Amino acid sequence: MDQIVILLYYKYTTLENPQEFAKEHLEFCKNLGLTGRIIVAGEGINGTVAGSAEQTETYKAHLTADSRFAGIEFKTEFWDRQPFKKMHCRAKDEIVHLGAPDLNPNELTGTYLEPQEFLEMMENDPDVVILDTRNNYESEIGRFKNAITPDIDNFRDFPDYVKSIENLKDKKILAYCTGGIRCEKATGVLLQAGFKHVYQLHGGIITYGQKTGGKNWEGKCYVFDGRISVPVNQLEDTVISTCRYCEKPSDRYINCTNAACNKQIIVCETCEPEHNGACSDDCAKHPMARWKQEASI
């Protein structure tokens, strides 16, 4: 089977009728045979789609033919199977949920640093603070060396978190996220809060790994598709997270067997069957535990 091409992209731009756009765009993607997840809002588009080389090239041509998406950047990856089961395209209030729809990255955002610039500043400038803008379960399995990793469950918690690091306002903040979209808004939040020197990694972790070999990255990068995590550092493969049960090195995420919980947990292959793939004894015993349903078939 030919490799599946995965496109990761976003664009902050004005969409007058996101509901209608989502409906029409979903139909186009389905007819093209793509799978993936796309969010559109009045502020733009945020998506990951997957398909053959021909399908994804057709998709890129279709999207860039629309003047509203001029200059959109596609990050391209490959996998040996489909990372999505279906094709979704939904209209929401924001393309990445921060709870600040009036914060426009086209008007206020951090200074872009290309991957090599980010690496050089990270290694050579003693006055920098490397700030992860992702959620805690993402940074748990991978992050830049010496990065500050906020203990937040959702991106919408980031503005409150910023209040706890006000002592860093005079430092040079190097912000990063998976593909760049969250940094566009996170750096705006920092600037509004009075941080003076705010930078962001252009293209995010994915592009950084492709352009620099992933130097100074530890662990893997969490992604929101069937792959769950992908390698970044091409020079050194490290595991920085541990199994929640035996505490041995592991970066293997599974969903809790309890369908009512479905929490993602790091569990090694040995401990998963021993604990029925559950995050707790209560979830293992829950009536909606998948292992019970599978055992009864």
N, C-alpha and C positions, 0 to 999 in steps of 0.2 A: 504493500500500500504506500502511495506517495505521502510525503510528509504534509501535515496540516499546517497551514500558515495562520498565525494568530496576529491580529492587528490591535494595538492598543492606542487610543487617541482621545483627544478632547479639543474643544475650541470654545472660548468665551466669545459669544457673538449674540446679536439680538434676533430672537425668533418670535414673531408676532403672534402666532397661533401654535404653540407647542403641542397641544392635543391633536390637532389635525395633522401636523407634521409627523408625530409619532405613529399615527394610524397609517399614513401613506408610506412612511419609511419602513415600518414593519412589513407591510405587504411587499415592498420592493426586495427587502432582505430575504424573505421567505421564498419568493419567486426565484431569487438568485441561488438559493440553496445554502445560505449561510446559517450558522448558529451563533449565539452570543447574547450579550446583554448590553442594551443601550438605554441611557437616560437622557431625555431632552427637557429643557425648561426655557423660560423666557430669556435666560442668560446664556444658552448655548447647548452643546452636546458633549456627552461623555460616554465612550463605548469601548467594548472589546468584542470583536467578531472573529470567527474562524471559518476557514474553508480551503478549497484548493487554491493553487497559485493563480489560476485563471479567474476564479470567483472573486478573490480578494483584490486582484488588479482591476477588475470591472467595478468593484465597490469603490475603490479609491478614486477611480476616474469619475464615477457618478457623484461622489461627495465633493470633490474639488471643482467640478463643473458649476457648482452652486457658489455664487460670489460671496455668500455669507460665510462660507468655510474656506475662503482664500487663505493660503498659508498654513493650513492645518498640517500638523506633523504626525506621521504614523510611525510607531515603534513596532518593529517586525520581529516575531519569534517563531519557532517551529516546534512541533511535537509529533509523536508517532500515532496519535489518535485524537479524536474530537474532544476538546476540553469542555464542551457544553452539550447538554441534551436537547435543548430547544433554542428558539430564537425569541427574544423578548425586546420590546422597545416601548418604554413607558414615559409618560409626561409627569414631571414632578415640579415642586417649587424651586428646587435648586439641582444642579447637575452633580454636586457633591454637598451633602447636607451639613451645613455649619449653623443654620438658624440665623443667617445674616444675608438675606437675599439682596440687600441694597449695597453690599460690598462688591464693587466691580473691579476685578483684577486688571481690566484694561485702563483703569484710572489710578489704582493704587496697588502696587505689588512690589516685592523685593527685586533687587538687581540680579539678573541672570548671571550664573557662572557656568561656562561649559565644563564638561567632566574633567578635562585636564586642568583647567583653572581651579576647580573645586579641590582636586587632589593636591595641587601645589599650595593652595592657601591652607588646606587642612594640615599639611606636613610642615610648612615653613613659617606660618604666622603664629606667634605665641599668644596673640590676643583674640583668637577665635574660639567660639563655642559651637560645637556641632549639635544641631537640634533635630531630632526625629519628630515629624509631625503626624506619624501614623498611630494606630491603636496599639495597646499593650500586647495583644496576642500576635501582632505582626512583628514587633521588635523583639519579642521573646525568642524567635527562632533565627533572627538575623538583624544586624545593625552595623554601623560604622564603629570602628574602635574609638573608645572614649566619648561616644555620643551620649547626650542626655536623652533618655527615653521616657516620655510622659506616661504615667500610669492612668491612661484614659481608655474607656471601653468604646467610645464613639468619638468621631471627629467633632461633633457638636459640643463636646466637653473641652475642646482646646482653648477657647477664649477664657474660661475660668482658670485653666491651668496656667495661662500666661501670667496671671496675677501672682503666682507663686515664684516666678523667676524675674521679678522686677529689678532685683539686684544686678541683673546682667544687662541692663539697658545700655551701658556704655561699651559693651563688648561687640565684636563682630560676630553676628549670628549667621551660621551656615545651615540653612534649613534644607531638609530633603524628604522625599516621599517616594512612592513606587514609580509613578509615571510623570509626576510634576503637577498634577491638577490640584492636589490639596495644598501644596506650597504656594500656589498662586493666591489663595485666600489666607492661608496661615500667616504668610509674610505681611499681608495687609493688616491682619489683626495685630501683629507685632508693631508695625509702624503706627497704627492708631493708638497703641498703648504707650508710645513714646520711645520705642527702641530706635536707636539712631543709625545703626549700620546693619542692614538686613539684606542677606543674599539668599538665593535659592539655586538648587542644582537643576539646571536646565535639562529636561528629559527624564529626570528622576533616576532611581536606582538601576532600572533596566538599561537605559542608555549608558549610564556610567560603567556598568559591567562590560558592555559591548565596546566602549571606546577606550577604556583604561585597563581592561583585564581584571577589574574589580579589586585593585589593590586597596588594602586597609578595610575591606569588608569582611565581617565575621559571620559565619552561618549561611543561611539561605534567605531568599526574599519571598515573603508571603504574597500570593496572587489570588485574585477572586475568581478562580475558575477551577476546573477539574484537576489541574496540576497541583494546586494548593501551595506548593513552594517550588522555586527554581534556583539553580546555582547562580552566583554572581561573581565570586572570586575564582578566576580561572587559573590562578597560581597556587592557591592553598585552599583545600576543602576542609572546613572545620564544622563541628557541631557544637553549638554553645548552649542548647537547651537540653532538658532532661525529662525522662519519663516521669509522669506524675506519681507513679506507684513505686518503681524500683530505683528511681533517681539515676539511672544510667544514661549516658548521652543518647539523645534521640531528638529528631526533628520531624517525627511522623505524626501528623495531625489526623484525627478521625472525629466523626460526629458522635456524640453520646448516643447510645443505643435507644435511649428513651426519646421517642419522637416528640413528646411534649417539652423536652429539654433541648435536645439537638445541639448542645454546646460543643464547640470544637475543643478538643483536648489533645495533649501530646502523650501518646501511649506507644510503647515499643511493641513489636510483634509478639513477644513472649507474654507480656502482661495483658494484652487485649483479650485473648480468650479466657484468661484466668479471672478477669473482672467483667466478663461478658460485654466488653466494649462500653462500659458505663463510666460516668464521671464520679459516681458515688454508689453506695449500697442501695440507697433509696431508688435511684434511677434504674439500677439493675433489677429491682423487684417490681418496678412500675408496670401496670397493666399494658402500657403502650410501648414497652421495651421490644425492640425489633427482634432480638434473639429469641424471645418467647414465641412471637408470631412465626418466625422461620422454623422453630422446632416443632410447631404444631402442624406444619404442612405435611 
